[in-house]
Amino acid sequence: MQLWLRLLLVAVIIFCASSFVWFLLGSTAYFQRSMDIIGTTAFWGAAVPVLLFVGLFIILLIKGWKPTSGGQYAAISIGLLVSILLSVVLIQSVSTNGWANEKIESDSVKVTADKKYEYRIELISLFQKNGHARLYLKDSGSGTETYIPVDIQTRKIVGLGVKKVNHWVMLEPTDTESEYILYTTKELGIPEEKFKIDIIAGTSNGVN
């Protein structure tokens, strides 16, 4: 096999294999979720053919195959071109939201009854195994912003309606100045949960 063809095959194999790995990790968010419809379509329509091309090119390299006619040169050229195009499709089909970049859904900003804080709940990477929630707080006086992790059972959320105005949680003051009670609402789509929020400590604890 000519040296230039061998180098070209090696370069295409590396590119195709890298695109497949990128697609597999991206479409499953590092195996934190299953593939959606778009990902499944891309898998069968592009990822599988790319793997077949990689396997074919590796076999050609091992056997040291040498094109002996114009038709064989045309065939290998078309194969290389198609494999590259399919690899580009795989790369472009991957959305980095929710794994490389956090995908955040939040409800509408509200104000506590004592007017001390603006707040909202933020759901991070929802519908993934690493999904979690945090409470955003803004001190109405100083403007200080705080994020407090809240152990809402986000895995129980199977569908979430996002409207112009959403009220997924309610935050109510208690007799203790720095402590509040956070309630989830029916709009969140899971059984109501209750948490004691300690703003000074930056913690939340479930309440029965």
Beta strands, then each sheet from edge to edge (+ up, - down):
strand 1: 104-106
strand 2: 110-111
strand 3: 117-124
strand 4: 132-139
strand 5: 145-150
strand 6: 169-173
strand 7: 179-184
strand 8: 194-198
strand 9: 203-206
sheet 1: 1+ 3- 2+
sheet 2: 1+ 3- 4+ 5-
sheet 3: 6+ 7- 8+ 9-
end
